[in-house]
């Protein structure tokens, strides 16, 4: 409800028939619209996104309010009063009616914005500003406000000096807590709608910019600031976000992930250049951007690395950084989930032994995740390469099928290797066979409740085909007639 409706004597929750009885003009169809809570929530989210230009710490006060923590931000706009006027003026230009109040506590600001007249409440004036306001200004339930009114406690001033224990016993602990929060006796944190960045830098423009090179140049300057701040604390960014504020209040948020902690400004700019190239016209500058912000949303410890003086057979630190930079650029252009790395898992089942995870994912998290599907691509993890190189176990094929393919096989003895097998309608005669390698399946992975043992054989046919076959089930113990499958091919 806006101020005009309030001056007419209308109130929230009033039936439409009562309002039309008071003002017959409201019977006109064009003056009344049905409420749409979903659209209202989208509008509130959009306004909150736009208010990010004032402070990154914004909380939603549904259904029609926002809480902004402007600690340390007001001086950028000429003070708290000037900041409030700028906010209301910008919203008015967009056709939105709003009321704002600035106070040392969220409860006092909420009360004055909804029921008071002041826009700025000094710390020493909070008690005086709250006293004449109705009890509903404490954000109490309607039934609590009615119960207080029956006892003649209609204003906040009637409650301030009353003993706390009888109030809590009669009306509940929420009344005392709301009163103490409004007066600053009890802390009330604001829950931000978006995660707070670990590092942030921003730049405002008197004249909006619209060219991509200007945007990238601004990101380069901001990246240099972030780099210096992260270097002092030996941190590196794993998730970066550039926020572009358009002059018509449209906000674009562009994120890029990194495969390793990153703080080099030149590489940060290159990632955003690739990302902007991939986005294309989806990031339309319109009449230009009047503010650009660069933030590091996720960071990791990144201590300086001493370059090796002797070649050890492994990639040098510089070479490893180049590889991760390539991965980051591919992720920025094609999407982080399309660039994967293979991470070894703690299981001996072949199809679950390696999990394909986003290359930019944290190693600590990646190693804890189980493999739900396996994609076989070049292994980028050092530990995976070490396991392959140092393993004394049987060799694995270069290519595993996503699903083992059934084959028709004949063996000289029931438990022996296949003498010949038919795969994809072609008969192959086995010239050399090695095995078996017995792998007992994990019972919880079998949907049918039958986790059959597998005997794997490495075979080479007379025409040069090198395959990895397994017999599923043990004769006489698990199944009367085991089945054969081809699981992969050797190079």
C-alpha positions as CSV (number, residue, x, y, z in Angstrom):
1,X,0.0,0.0,0.0
2,X,1.4,3.4,-0.9
3,X,1.1,6.7,0.9
4,X,-1.9,7.9,-1.2
5,X,-4.0,4.8,-0.2
6,X,-3.0,5.2,3.4
7,X,-4.1,8.8,3.4
8,X,-7.5,7.7,2.1
9,X,-7.9,5.5,5.2
10,X,-7.4,2.2,3.4
11,X,-5.5,-0.5,5.2
12,X,-3.7,-3.8,4.4
13,X,-6.1,-6.8,4.5
14,X,-9.2,-4.7,3.9
15,X,-11.8,-6.5,1.7
16,X,-12.2,-5.1,-1.7
17,X,-15.9,-4.6,-1.2
18,X,-15.3,-2.4,1.8
19,X,-12.8,-0.3,-0.1
20,X,-15.2,0.2,-3.0
21,X,-18.0,1.1,-0.5
22,X,-15.8,3.9,0.8
23,X,-14.6,5.0,-2.7
24,X,-17.0,4.0,-5.5
25,X,-14.4,5.0,-8.1
26,X,-12.6,1.8,-7.2
27,X,-15.3,-0.2,-9.0
28,X,-13.7,0.8,-12.3
29,X,-12.0,-2.4,-13.7
30,X,-8.9,-0.5,-14.6
31,X,-8.2,0.6,-11.0
32,X,-8.1,-2.8,-9.5
33,X,-5.7,-5.7,-10.3
34,X,-5.5,-9.2,-8.9
35,X,-2.5,-9.8,-6.7
36,X,0.4,-11.9,-8.1
37,X,2.8,-13.1,-5.3
38,X,5.2,-14.7,-7.8
39,X,5.5,-11.5,-9.9
40,X,5.9,-9.5,-6.7
41,X,8.7,-11.8,-5.6
42,X,10.5,-11.5,-8.9
43,X,10.2,-7.7,-8.8
44,X,11.6,-7.7,-5.2
45,X,14.5,-9.9,-6.4
46,X,15.2,-7.5,-9.3
47,X,15.2,-4.5,-7.0
48,X,17.5,-6.3,-4.6
49,X,19.8,-7.1,-7.4
50,X,19.9,-3.5,-8.5
51,X,20.5,-2.3,-4.9
52,X,23.7,-4.3,-5.0
53,X,25.3,-1.1,-6.4
54,X,25.0,0.4,-2.8
55,X,26.2,-2.6,-0.7
56,X,26.7,-6.3,-1.4
57,X,25.0,-7.2,1.9
58,X,21.3,-7.2,1.1
59,X,18.6,-9.3,2.9
60,X,15.1,-9.9,1.7
61,X,12.3,-8.7,4.0
62,X,9.3,-10.4,2.3
63,X,6.9,-9.6,0.9
64,X,7.8,-6.0,0.2
65,X,11.0,-4.9,1.9
66,X,14.8,-5.0,1.7
67,X,17.4,-4.8,4.5
68,X,20.7,-3.1,3.5
69,X,23.7,-3.1,5.7
70,X,25.5,0.1,4.6
71,X,28.2,0.0,7.2
72,X,31.3,1.5,5.6
73,X,29.4,2.3,2.3
74,X,27.5,5.5,2.9
75,X,30.6,7.8,2.5
76,X,30.8,6.7,-1.1
77,X,27.5,8.4,-1.8
78,X,28.0,11.5,0.2
79,X,26.6,10.3,3.5
80,X,23.6,8.3,4.7
81,X,21.1,11.0,3.9
82,X,22.4,11.5,0.4
83,X,22.5,7.8,-0.2
84,X,18.9,7.4,0.8
85,X,17.8,10.3,-1.4
86,X,19.7,8.8,-4.4
87,X,18.1,5.3,-3.8
88,X,14.6,6.7,-3.6
89,X,15.1,9.0,-6.6
90,X,16.3,6.2,-8.8
91,X,13.4,3.9,-7.8
92,X,11.0,6.8,-8.5
93,X,12.3,7.2,-12.0
94,X,11.5,3.5,-12.5
95,X,7.9,4.1,-11.3
96,X,8.4,2.4,-8.0
97,X,7.1,4.0,-4.7
98,X,9.4,3.3,-1.8
99,X,10.1,4.4,1.8
100,X,13.5,4.2,3.4
101,X,14.9,4.8,6.9
102,X,18.5,4.6,8.2
103,X,19.2,3.6,11.7
104,X,21.8,1.7,13.8
105,X,19.5,-1.3,14.1
106,X,17.5,-3.2,11.5
107,X,14.5,-3.2,13.8
108,X,14.5,0.6,14.3
109,X,15.0,1.2,10.6
110,X,12.1,-1.2,9.7
111,X,9.8,0.5,12.2
112,X,10.5,4.0,11.1
113,X,10.3,3.1,7.4
114,X,6.9,1.5,7.9
115,X,5.3,3.7,10.5
116,X,7.5,6.8,11.0
117,X,8.3,10.0,9.2
118,X,12.1,10.4,9.7
119,X,14.5,9.1,7.1
120,X,17.6,9.2,9.4
121,X,17.6,8.2,13.0
122,X,20.8,9.1,15.0
123,X,21.9,6.6,17.6
124,X,20.9,8.8,20.5
125,X,17.4,9.4,19.0
126,X,16.3,5.7,18.5
127,X,14.3,5.6,21.7
128,X,12.5,8.9,20.9
129,X,11.9,7.8,17.3
130,X,10.4,4.4,18.4
131,X,8.3,5.6,21.3
132,X,5.3,7.2,19.4
133,X,5.1,4.4,16.9
134,X,2.3,1.7,17.1
135,X,3.2,-1.7,18.7
136,X,2.9,-3.3,15.2
137,X,6.2,-1.4,14.4
138,X,8.0,-4.1,16.4
139,X,7.1,-6.7,13.7
140,X,4.7,-8.6,16.0
141,X,2.0,-11.0,15.0
142,X,-1.5,-9.3,14.6
143,X,-2.9,-11.3,17.5
144,X,-0.1,-10.1,19.8
145,X,-0.8,-6.5,18.8
146,X,-4.5,-7.0,19.5
147,X,-3.7,-8.5,22.9
148,X,-1.5,-5.5,23.8
149,X,-4.2,-3.1,22.7
150,X,-6.7,-4.7,25.0
151,X,-4.4,-3.8,27.9
152,X,-3.9,-0.2,26.7
153,X,-0.4,-0.9,25.4
154,X,-0.8,0.6,21.9
155,X,2.6,2.3,21.3
156,X,6.2,1.2,21.6
157,X,6.7,3.8,24.3
158,X,4.2,2.0,26.5
159,X,6.4,-1.1,26.4
160,X,10.0,0.2,26.7
161,X,10.1,0.7,30.4
162,X,8.0,-2.3,31.5
163,X,9.6,-5.2,33.2
164,X,10.8,-7.8,30.7
165,X,9.8,-11.0,32.6
166,X,6.0,-10.3,32.9
167,X,6.0,-9.2,29.2
168,X,7.7,-12.5,28.1
169,X,5.4,-14.6,30.3
170,X,2.2,-12.9,29.0
171,X,3.0,-12.3,25.3
172,X,5.9,-14.6,24.6
173,X,9.6,-14.2,24.2
174,X,9.3,-12.8,20.7
175,X,8.0,-9.5,22.1
176,X,10.9,-8.9,24.3
177,X,13.4,-9.9,21.6
178,X,11.9,-7.6,19.0
179,X,12.0,-4.7,21.5
180,X,15.6,-5.3,22.4
181,X,16.6,-5.7,18.8
182,X,15.0,-2.4,17.9
183,X,16.8,-0.6,20.7
184,X,20.1,-2.2,20.0
185,X,20.3,-4.2,23.2
186,X,20.3,-7.5,21.2
187,X,22.1,-8.1,17.9
188,X,20.1,-8.8,14.8
189,X,22.2,-10.0,11.9
190,X,21.0,-9.5,8.3
191,X,21.0,-12.7,6.2
192,X,22.4,-11.8,2.8
193,X,20.5,-13.1,-0.3
194,X,23.8,-13.7,-2.1
195,X,27.1,-15.0,-0.7
196,X,29.4,-12.3,0.4
197,X,32.6,-12.1,-1.6
198,X,36.0,-12.6,0.0
199,X,37.5,-9.8,-2.0
200,X,35.8,-7.1,-3.9
201,X,36.8,-4.0,-6.0
202,X,34.5,-1.7,-8.0
203,X,34.6,1.4,-10.1
204,X,31.9,4.0,-10.9
205,X,31.7,6.1,-14.0
206,X,30.3,9.6,-14.4
207,X,29.9,8.8,-18.1
208,X,28.7,5.2,-18.9
209,X,30.9,2.9,-20.9
210,X,29.6,0.5,-23.5
211,X,32.5,-0.9,-25.5
212,X,33.8,-4.3,-24.7
213,X,37.4,-3.1,-24.5
214,X,36.5,-0.5,-22.0
215,X,34.8,-3.1,-19.8
216,X,37.8,-5.4,-20.1
217,X,40.1,-2.5,-19.3
218,X,38.1,-1.8,-16.2
219,X,38.2,-5.5,-15.2
220,X,42.0,-5.4,-15.7
221,X,42.4,-2.5,-13.2
222,X,40.0,-4.1,-10.7
223,X,41.8,-7.5,-11.1
224,X,45.1,-5.7,-10.2
225,X,43.5,-4.5,-7.0
226,X,42.2,-7.9,-6.1
227,X,45.6,-9.5,-7.0
228,X,47.4,-7.2,-4.6
229,X,44.9,-7.9,-1.8
230,X,45.0,-11.6,-2.3
231,X,48.8,-11.7,-2.5
232,X,49.1,-10.0,0.9
233,X,47.0,-12.8,2.4
234,X,48.4,-15.5,0.1
235,X,45.0,-16.4,-1.3
236,X,44.0,-17.3,-4.8
237,X,40.5,-17.0,-6.5
238,X,38.6,-20.2,-7.4
239,X,35.4,-18.4,-8.5
240,X,35.3,-14.8,-9.9
241,X,32.3,-12.7,-10.7
242,X,32.1,-9.5,-12.7
243,X,28.9,-7.5,-12.1
244,X,27.9,-4.9,-14.7
245,X,25.4,-2.3,-13.7
246,X,23.6,-0.8,-16.7
247,X,22.2,2.7,-16.6
248,X,18.6,1.5,-16.9
249,X,19.1,-0.6,-13.7
250,X,19.7,-3.9,-15.5
251,X,22.4,-6.0,-13.8
252,X,24.6,-8.6,-15.5
253,X,26.5,-11.1,-13.4
254,X,29.3,-13.0,-15.2
255,X,31.1,-15.8,-13.4
256,X,34.2,-17.7,-14.3
257,X,35.7,-20.6,-12.3
258,X,39.4,-21.6,-12.1
259,X,40.9,-25.0,-11.8
260,X,43.6,-23.8,-9.4
261,X,43.9,-20.7,-7.1
262,X,44.5,-17.7,-9.4
263,X,45.5,-14.2,-8.7
264,X,47.4,-13.0,-11.8
265,X,45.5,-10.0,-13.2
266,X,46.3,-10.8,-16.9
267,X,44.9,-14.3,-16.7
268,X,41.8,-13.1,-14.9
269,X,41.1,-10.6,-17.7
270,X,41.7,-13.3,-20.4
271,X,39.1,-15.5,-18.7
272,X,36.5,-12.8,-18.8
273,X,37.4,-11.9,-22.4
274,X,36.7,-15.5,-23.4
275,X,33.5,-15.5,-21.3
276,X,32.2,-12.3,-22.9
277,X,33.0,-13.7,-26.3
278,X,30.9,-16.8,-25.5
279,X,28.0,-14.8,-24.1
280,X,27.9,-12.4,-27.1
281,X,24.8,-10.3,-27.4
282,X,23.2,-11.8,-24.3
283,X,25.1,-9.1,-22.4
284,X,23.7,-6.0,-24.1
285,X,25.3,-2.8,-22.8
286,X,22.2,-0.7,-23.8
287,X,23.0,2.9,-23.0
288,X,26.2,1.8,-21.1
289,X,27.4,0.6,-17.7
290,X,27.8,3.2,-15.0
291,X,29.4,0.8,-12.5
292,X,31.6,-2.4,-12.7
293,X,32.4,-4.6,-9.8
294,X,34.8,-7.5,-9.6
295,X,34.6,-10.0,-6.8
296,X,36.3,-13.2,-5.7
297,X,33.5,-15.3,-4.4
298,X,35.5,-18.4,-3.5
299,X,39.2,-18.4,-2.6
300,X,41.8,-20.9,-1.5
301,X,45.2,-20.8,0.1
302,X,47.9,-20.2,-2.5
303,X,51.4,-20.0,-1.1
304,X,54.4,-19.1,-3.4
305,X,55.9,-22.1,-5.1
306,X,59.7,-22.5,-5.4
307,X,60.6,-23.5,-8.9
308,X,62.7,-26.7,-9.1
309,X,66.4,-26.4,-10.0
310,X,66.6,-29.9,-11.5
311,X,64.2,-31.7,-13.9
312,X,62.3,-34.4,-12.0
313,X,60.2,-35.8,-14.8
314,X,57.2,-33.9,-13.6
315,X,55.7,-30.7,-14.9
316,X,57.4,-27.5,-13.7
317,X,55.2,-25.1,-11.7
318,X,55.0,-22.8,-14.7
319,X,54.0,-25.5,-17.0
320,X,51.3,-26.7,-14.5
321,X,50.0,-23.1,-14.3
322,X,49.8,-22.9,-18.1
323,X,47.8,-26.1,-18.2
324,X,45.3,-24.9,-15.6
325,X,45.0,-21.6,-17.4
326,X,44.1,-23.5,-20.6
327,X,41.5,-25.5,-18.7
328,X,40.1,-22.2,-17.2
329,X,39.8,-20.6,-20.6
330,X,38.0,-23.7,-22.1
331,X,35.7,-23.6,-19.1
332,X,35.0,-19.9,-19.6
333,X,34.1,-20.4,-23.3
334,X,32.3,-23.7,-23.2
335,X,31.1,-24.0,-19.7
336,X,32.9,-25.3,-16.6
337,X,31.0,-28.7,-16.6
338,X,32.1,-29.5,-20.2
339,X,35.8,-29.6,-19.2
340,X,36.3,-32.7,-17.0
341,X,39.2,-34.4,-15.3
342,X,39.4,-38.0,-14.1
343,X,39.7,-38.5,-10.4
344,X,40.5,-41.9,-8.9
345,X,37.9,-43.3,-6.5
346,X,38.2,-45.7,-3.6
347,X,36.7,-48.8,-5.3
348,X,38.1,-51.7,-7.4
349,X,35.0,-51.9,-9.7
350,X,36.3,-50.9,-13.1
351,X,33.4,-48.7,-14.2
352,X,33.4,-46.8,-10.9
353,X,37.2,-46.6,-10.3
354,X,37.4,-43.2,-12.0
355,X,34.9,-40.3,-11.9
356,X,34.7,-37.5,-14.5
357,X,34.4,-34.3,-12.5
358,X,34.5,-30.6,-13.6
359,X,38.2,-29.7,-14.0
360,X,37.6,-26.5,-12.0
361,X,36.1,-28.4,-9.0
362,X,38.0,-28.4,-5.8
363,X,40.2,-31.5,-5.3
364,X,39.2,-31.9,-1.7
365,X,35.5,-32.1,-2.6
366,X,36.1,-34.1,-5.8
367,X,37.9,-36.9,-4.0
368,X,35.0,-37.3,-1.7
369,X,32.3,-37.7,-4.4
370,X,31.3,-41.1,-5.7
371,X,31.3,-41.9,-9.3
372,X,27.8,-42.0,-10.8
373,X,29.0,-42.0,-14.4
374,X,32.4,-42.4,-16.0
375,X,33.7,-40.5,-19.0
376,X,37.1,-41.5,-20.3
377,X,39.3,-38.6,-21.4
378,X,43.0,-37.7,-20.9
379,X,43.8,-37.8,-17.1
380,X,44.9,-34.4,-15.8
381,X,45.3,-35.3,-12.1
382,X,48.9,-35.9,-11.0
383,X,47.9,-38.6,-8.5
384,X,45.9,-40.4,-11.2
385,X,49.0,-40.4,-13.4
386,X,51.1,-41.7,-10.5
387,X,48.7,-44.5,-9.8
388,X,48.7,-45.6,-13.5
389,X,52.5,-45.4,-13.7
390,X,53.4,-47.0,-10.4
391,X,50.6,-49.7,-10.2
392,X,51.8,-53.3,-10.1
393,X,48.3,-54.6,-10.7
394,X,47.0,-55.9,-14.0
395,X,46.8,-53.5,-16.9
396,X,43.5,-51.8,-17.8
397,X,42.4,-51.1,-21.3
398,X,42.7,-47.6,-22.8
399,X,39.0,-47.5,-23.6
400,X,36.2,-48.9,-21.5
401,X,32.7,-49.1,-22.9
402,X,30.0,-47.1,-21.1
403,X,28.0,-50.3,-20.9
404,X,29.7,-53.8,-21.2
405,X,28.5,-55.4,-24.4
406,X,27.3,-59.1,-24.3
407,X,29.2,-61.6,-26.4
408,X,28.9,-65.3,-27.2
409,X,31.9,-67.1,-25.9
410,X,33.1,-70.7,-25.8
411,X,35.8,-71.9,-23.3
412,X,37.7,-75.2,-23.3
413,X,36.9,-75.7,-19.6
414,X,34.1,-74.0,-17.7
415,X,36.4,-71.9,-15.6
416,X,39.0,-71.3,-18.3
417,X,39.5,-68.4,-20.7
418,X,37.5,-68.1,-23.9
419,X,38.7,-70.0,-26.9
420,X,36.6,-68.0,-29.3
421,X,33.9,-65.3,-29.0
422,X,31.4,-63.6,-31.2
423,X,31.2,-59.8,-30.8
424,X,29.0,-57.6,-33.0
425,X,28.3,-60.6,-35.3
426,X,32.0,-61.2,-36.0
427,X,33.7,-64.4,-34.8
428,X,37.1,-64.0,-33.1
429,X,39.5,-66.8,-32.4
430,X,41.6,-66.3,-29.3
431,X,45.3,-66.7,-29.9
432,X,46.6,-65.6,-26.4
433,X,44.8,-65.2,-23.1
434,X,45.8,-64.0,-19.7
435,X,43.8,-64.3,-16.5
436,X,41.5,-64.6,-14.7
437,X,41.5,-61.5,-12.6
438,X,38.6,-62.0,-10.1
439,X,36.6,-59.0,-9.0
440,X,33.8,-59.4,-6.5
441,X,31.0,-56.9,-7.1
442,X,29.7,-54.6,-4.4
443,X,26.3,-55.7,-3.5
444,X,24.8,-52.2,-3.0
445,X,25.5,-51.3,-6.6
446,X,23.3,-54.1,-8.0
447,X,19.7,-53.0,-8.5
448,X,18.4,-56.6,-8.9
449,X,20.0,-57.7,-5.6
450,X,22.4,-60.1,-7.3
451,X,26.0,-58.9,-7.2
452,X,27.7,-61.6,-9.3
453,X,31.5,-62.2,-9.3
454,X,33.4,-61.3,-12.4
455,X,36.4,-63.2,-13.9
456,X,38.3,-60.8,-16.3
457,X,40.6,-62.1,-19.1
458,X,42.9,-60.2,-21.4
459,X,42.8,-61.8,-24.8
460,X,44.2,-61.2,-28.2
461,X,42.5,-62.7,-31.3
462,X,44.2,-64.2,-34.3
463,X,43.4,-61.0,-36.3
464,X,45.0,-58.7,-33.7
465,X,42.0,-57.6,-31.6
466,X,43.0,-57.1,-28.0
467,X,40.0,-57.2,-25.7
468,X,39.1,-57.2,-22.1
469,X,36.3,-59.8,-21.4
470,X,34.7,-61.0,-18.3
471,X,32.6,-63.9,-17.3
472,X,29.8,-62.9,-14.9
473,X,28.9,-65.5,-12.2
474,X,30.6,-68.6,-10.9
475,X,29.6,-72.0,-12.2
476,X,27.4,-73.9,-9.7
477,X,27.6,-71.3,-7.0
478,X,26.1,-68.1,-8.3
479,X,24.4,-69.0,-11.5
480,X,24.0,-72.3,-13.6
481,X,25.0,-70.5,-16.8
482,X,27.4,-67.6,-16.5
483,X,27.3,-64.9,-19.2
484,X,30.2,-63.2,-21.1
485,X,30.7,-59.5,-21.7
486,X,33.3,-57.4,-23.5
487,X,34.2,-54.4,-21.2
488,X,36.9,-52.7,-23.2
489,X,39.6,-52.7,-25.8
490,X,43.4,-52.3,-25.5
491,X,45.3,-50.1,-27.9
